[in-house]
């Protein structure tokens, strides 16, 4: 059934931004336009447009109980337009509006492309959703829109106050993170260009030349689903670090993230300790998240970058046999929904090798694996930058490990479908 134009949560705002987008298209070729600039260059207004098409073909394991359709396909179109600039000597504004269309092959269900394509779940820390479904055709097609940025930044001396829907990302991890507390990415996610915005009040205050204080109030519909965090960031000799303290969705937490050079390499670590208002299904009211990793750049054959990371996920399942018990707990299910769990098992590792090949065709290989049950996913990616406006990317995902049997998953990554992805990105 086709549901015509149902802007759930956007209402008038959705129509206004749709009209704005259509006017931009009608006015001529989509382009990054500097709409106005003062003579001294002190003020500006700019409009940028991005259009991405991603197509994913997947072959699931031969278990009809979990995968009724062995072959499946998913496509995601993202059209994003952002506008902003310096409207006053001390005031900058930024707005970003996005429309997405997702198409799934018949019989796949809402989880098509899960873990690789952008998830469509409701973003946390939003006072109002300002997003909604415009068109739906069963479970095979959905057309949505979202106001993803709406922020104003005001300079306070050397500091800055940012109010509104904005992106907030913390931590040092490349594929994993223990302190990315607001809108974390999954380790296999193919597109990390735009982090989903959260409704927040953020104050940045420099404390001298080497240190700064960052306070964030990420707001939701209730105080119990909001977050209030402070971060001290700076340099202590060769050590680059940040310390975090605060309250997040009724969890008290303290965290630290550090990075430092080690000879020709770099090492980084993150650790967060949570005190929980309600016990996990194992009876514990404490949880630890941690990442330990490093990188090394080898200036040979066009440049090679090696990255290795280990992740301890304190909110993940301690054992696969306990999955039914843990998932039946409503408070734990809420943590899954809010993004506290981005890997299935407690222990995970990752290796990544990137080969420069000049500016035109970066090649990378990533390997995410479970050291507990000898399963994992290898990803080979190639991207070709035709120009500043056009990029083509292709990726192949190859899992290994014990495949599911009779509806039961027998390894963490053995039930992951083999996939091939192609993405074309236009920037104007």
C-alpha positions in Angstrom: 0.0 0.0 0.0 1.3 3.5 -0.9 1.0 6.1 1.8 1.1 9.5 0.2 3.0 12.3 1.9 2.7 11.7 5.6 5.2 14.0 7.3 5.1 12.5 10.7 6.9 14.8 13.0 7.9 17.5 10.4 4.6 19.0 9.4 5.1 22.6 8.2 8.9 22.4 8.6 9.0 19.5 6.2 7.0 21.3 3.5 9.1 24.4 3.9 12.4 22.5 3.4 10.9 20.5 0.5 10.0 23.8 -1.2 13.4 25.2 -0.5 15.0 22.2 -2.1 12.8 22.4 -5.2 13.6 26.0 -5.6 17.3 25.2 -5.5 16.9 22.6 -8.2 14.8 24.8 -10.3 17.2 27.7 -10.1 19.9 25.9 -12.0 22.5 23.1 -11.6 22.9 21.9 -8.1 26.1 23.5 -6.9 28.0 24.6 -3.8 27.1 28.3 -4.0 28.5 31.2 -2.0 25.3 33.3 -1.9 26.8 36.4 -0.5 30.1 37.6 0.9 31.1 41.0 2.4 33.9 42.9 0.9 36.4 42.0 3.6 35.3 38.3 3.5 34.1 38.5 7.1 30.6 37.2 6.4 29.3 34.6 4.0 26.4 32.4 3.2 26.8 29.1 1.4 24.6 26.3 0.0 26.0 22.8 -0.5 24.3 19.7 -1.9 25.3 16.0 -1.8 23.6 13.1 -3.6 24.5 9.5 -2.8 23.4 6.3 -4.3 24.3 3.0 -2.5 23.4 -0.4 -3.7 24.0 -3.6 -1.7 23.7 -7.2 -2.9 23.8 -9.9 -0.3 23.9 -13.7 -0.1 22.8 -15.1 3.3 23.7 -18.4 4.9 21.6 -21.4 4.0 19.3 -21.3 7.0 15.7 -20.7 5.9 14.5 -20.2 9.4 16.6 -17.0 9.7 16.9 -16.0 6.0 13.8 -17.0 4.0 15.4 -15.3 1.0 19.0 -16.3 0.4 19.7 -13.5 -2.1 18.6 -10.0 -1.3 19.3 -6.5 -2.5 19.0 -3.1 -0.9 19.4 0.4 -2.3 19.7 3.7 -0.4 19.4 7.2 -2.0 20.5 10.1 0.2 19.9 13.7 -0.9 21.4 16.2 1.6 21.4 19.9 1.4 23.1 22.2 3.9 23.1 25.9 4.3 24.9 28.2 6.7 27.4 30.9 7.2 28.4 33.8 9.3 25.4 36.0 9.8 27.1 38.3 12.3 30.6 39.0 13.5 30.2 36.5 16.3 27.3 34.3 15.1 27.4 31.3 12.7 24.4 29.2 11.7 24.2 25.8 10.0 21.1 23.9 8.7 21.1 20.5 7.0 18.0 18.8 5.6 18.1 15.2 4.2 15.8 13.0 2.2 16.3 9.3 2.0 14.7 6.6 -0.1 15.4 2.9 0.8 14.4 0.1 -1.5 14.5 -3.6 -0.4 13.9 -6.8 -2.3 10.8 -8.7 -1.5 10.9 -10.8 1.6 13.9 -9.2 3.2 12.0 -7.1 5.8 13.1 -4.0 7.6 16.6 -5.3 8.4 17.9 -5.3 4.9 21.5 -3.9 4.9 21.5 -3.8 8.7 25.0 -3.0 10.0 26.3 -1.8 6.6 23.8 0.8 5.4 22.6 3.7 7.5 20.1 2.5 10.1 16.6 4.1 10.1 16.0 3.9 13.9 15.0 7.0 15.7 18.1 9.0 16.7 18.6 9.5 20.4 18.8 12.9 22.2 16.2 14.8 20.3 13.6 17.0 21.8 11.4 16.7 18.7 12.0 14.1 15.9 11.7 16.6 13.0 11.8 13.5 10.8 9.2 11.3 9.3 8.0 8.9 6.6 6.7 10.5 3.4 5.9 7.4 1.4 5.8 3.7 2.3 5.2 0.6 0.1 4.9 -2.3 2.5 8.3 -3.2 3.8 10.0 -2.9 0.5 10.2 0.8 0.0 10.3 3.8 2.3 10.9 7.5 1.6 11.8 9.6 4.6 13.1 13.1 5.4 14.9 14.5 8.4 16.1 17.9 9.7 19.6 16.7 10.8 21.3 20.0 11.6 19.9 23.2 13.0 22.5 25.0 15.1 23.8 28.4 15.9 27.3 29.0 17.2 28.1 32.2 19.1 31.6 33.3 20.0 32.2 34.2 23.7 35.6 35.7 23.8 37.9 32.8 23.0 35.1 30.3 23.7 32.0 29.2 21.8 28.4 28.4 22.6 26.6 26.1 20.2 22.9 25.6 20.5 20.7 23.3 18.5 20.9 20.1 16.5 24.5 19.3 15.9 27.0 16.5 15.6 29.1 15.5 18.7 31.8 12.9 18.3 34.4 12.0 21.0 37.2 9.5 21.2 40.3 8.2 19.4 39.1 4.9 18.0 39.0 4.2 14.2 36.6 1.3 13.9 35.6 1.0 17.6 34.9 3.5 20.3 34.3 3.4 24.1 33.6 7.1 24.6 31.5 7.9 21.5 28.5 8.5 23.7 25.9 10.3 21.5 25.5 8.7 18.0 28.1 6.0 17.5 28.8 4.2 14.2 28.9 0.5 13.8 32.2 -1.1 12.8 31.0 -2.3 9.5 29.0 0.8 8.5 29.9 1.9 5.0 29.2 5.6 5.2 30.5 7.7 8.1 30.5 11.0 6.4 27.7 12.5 8.5 27.1 11.7 12.1 23.4 12.1 13.0 22.8 15.3 14.9 21.6 15.5 18.5 19.7 18.4 20.2 22.3 19.9 22.5 23.7 22.9 24.2 27.5 22.9 24.0 30.0 25.2 25.6 33.7 25.2 24.6 36.0 27.2 26.8 39.8 27.3 26.2 41.9 27.0 29.4 45.2 28.4 28.1 46.9 27.4 24.9 47.0 23.6 25.4 43.8 22.8 27.3 40.1 23.3 26.9 36.8 22.5 28.6 33.9 21.1 26.7 30.4 20.8 28.3 27.5 19.2 26.5 23.8 18.9 27.5 22.3 16.5 25.0 18.5 16.9 25.5 15.7 14.5 25.0 12.0 14.4 25.8 12.7 13.7 29.5 15.6 14.3 31.9 16.0 10.6 32.3 16.8 10.1 28.6 19.1 13.1 28.4 22.9 13.5 28.9 25.0 16.0 30.8 28.7 15.6 30.3 31.9 17.6 30.7 35.2 16.9 28.9 38.6 18.2 29.7 40.8 18.0 26.6 44.4 19.0 26.0 48.1 18.1 25.7 50.4 17.0 28.4 53.8 16.8 26.8 53.5 14.4 23.9 50.3 13.0 25.3 47.0 14.1 23.7 44.1 13.2 26.0 40.6 13.8 27.2 38.8 13.1 30.5 35.0 12.8 30.6 32.7 12.9 33.6 28.9 13.1 33.8 25.5 11.6 33.6 23.9 9.9 30.6 20.4 8.5 30.5 20.6 7.8 34.3 24.1 6.2 34.0 26.9 7.9 35.9 30.1 7.6 34.0 33.7 8.6 33.9 35.9 8.0 30.9 39.4 8.8 29.5 40.8 8.7 26.0 44.5 9.1 25.2 46.8 9.0 22.2 50.6 9.4 21.9 53.4 8.8 19.5 55.5 5.7 20.0 58.6 6.0 17.8 57.2 6.0 14.2 53.8 4.7 15.4 50.9 6.0 17.3 49.0 4.3 20.2 45.6 5.2 21.5 43.2 4.0 24.2 39.8 4.7 25.5 38.1 3.5 28.7 34.7 4.3 30.2 33.2 3.1 33.5 29.5 3.2 34.0 27.4 3.0 37.2 23.9 1.9 36.2 20.5 2.7 37.7 19.3 -0.8 36.9 21.2 -4.0 37.0 22.1 -5.8 33.8 20.6 -9.3 33.3 23.7 -10.8 35.0 22.9 -8.8 38.2 25.8 -6.3 37.8 25.2 -2.5 38.1 28.6 -1.6 36.6 29.9 -1.8 33.1 33.2 -1.1 31.4 33.9 -0.2 27.7 37.4 -0.1 26.5 39.5 0.3 23.3 43.2 -0.3 22.8 44.8 0.4 19.4 47.6 1.8 17.4 48.6 2.9 13.9 51.7 3.0 11.8 52.3 4.8 8.5 54.9 3.2 6.2 56.1 5.4 3.5 56.5 2.7 0.8 54.6 1.8 -2.4 52.6 5.0 -2.3 52.0 5.0 1.4 50.6 2.3 3.7 48.6 2.9 6.9 48.2 0.1 9.4 45.6 0.3 12.2 44.9 -2.3 14.8 42.3 -2.2 17.6 40.9 -4.4 20.4 37.5 -3.6 21.9 36.0 -4.8 25.2 32.2 -4.2 25.1 30.8 -4.3 28.6 27.2 -3.9 27.4 27.4 -6.7 24.8 26.3 -10.3 25.4 28.8 -12.2 27.6 27.8 -15.5 26.0 25.6 -16.4 23.0 23.7 -19.0 25.0 22.4 -16.1 27.2 20.9 -14.2 24.3 17.3 -15.1 25.0 17.6 -14.1 28.6 19.3 -10.8 28.0 17.1 -9.7 25.1 14.0 -10.4 27.2 15.1 -7.8 29.7 13.3 -4.5 28.7 16.0 -2.2 30.1 18.7 -4.1 28.1 16.6 -4.0 25.0 16.4 -0.2 25.4 20.2 -0.1 25.5 20.3 -1.9 22.2 17.9 0.5 20.7 19.9 3.5 21.9 23.2 2.3 20.5 25.0 1.2 23.6 25.8 -2.1 21.8 27.5 -1.9 18.3 29.2 -5.3 18.5 27.6 -8.6 19.4 30.2 -10.1 21.7 32.2 -8.8 24.7 35.5 -9.1 22.8 36.2 -7.9 19.3 39.3 -7.0 17.2 40.0 -5.1 14.0 42.8 -4.6 11.6 42.8 -2.1 8.7 45.3 -1.5 6.0 45.0 1.5 3.7 47.0 1.9 0.5 47.2 5.4 -0.9 47.7 4.7 -4.6 48.0 8.4 -5.0 44.9 10.7 -4.6 42.8 8.9 -7.2 42.1 5.4 -6.0 42.5 4.6 -2.2 42.4 0.9 -1.5 41.7 -0.4 2.0 41.2 -3.8 3.7 39.5 -4.1 7.1 39.1 -7.2 9.2 36.7 -7.2 12.1 36.7 -10.5 14.1 35.7 -12.2 17.3 38.7 -13.8 19.2 36.2 -15.9 21.1 34.7 -18.1 18.4 37.0 -17.6 15.4 34.5 -15.7 13.3 34.8 -12.4 11.5 34.2 -10.3 8.4 36.8 -9.1 5.9 36.1 -6.0 3.9 37.9 -4.9 0.7 37.2 -1.3 -0.4 38.2 0.7 -3.4 37.3 4.3 -4.0 38.0 6.4 -7.1 37.9 10.2 -6.9 37.1 11.3 -10.4 36.9 14.9 -9.4 36.0 17.1 -6.4 32.4 16.5 -7.3 32.2 12.8 -8.1 33.4 9.7 -6.2 32.8 6.0 -6.9 33.3 3.4 -4.1 33.0 -0.4 -4.2 33.3 -2.8 -1.3 33.1 -6.5 -0.7 32.1 -8.1 2.7 33.2 -11.7 3.2 32.2 -13.3 6.6 33.5 -16.6 8.0 32.8 -18.7 11.0 30.1 -21.3 12.0 27.0 -20.6 10.0 23.6 -20.7 11.7 21.6 -23.9 11.8 17.9 -24.4 12.4 17.4 -20.8 13.3 20.2 -20.7 15.9 23.3 -18.5 15.5 26.4 -20.4 16.3 29.0 -17.7 15.9 29.1 -13.9 16.1 29.9 -13.2 12.5 29.1 -16.5 10.8 25.5 -15.5 10.2 26.5 -12.3 8.4 25.5 -12.3 4.7 28.3 -12.0 2.1 27.8 -8.7 0.5 28.9 -6.4 -2.4 28.4 -2.7 -2.2 28.6 0.1 -4.8 28.3 3.8 -3.9 28.3 6.9 -6.2 28.6 10.3 -4.5 28.0 13.7 -6.1 28.9 16.9 -4.3 27.9 20.3 -5.5 
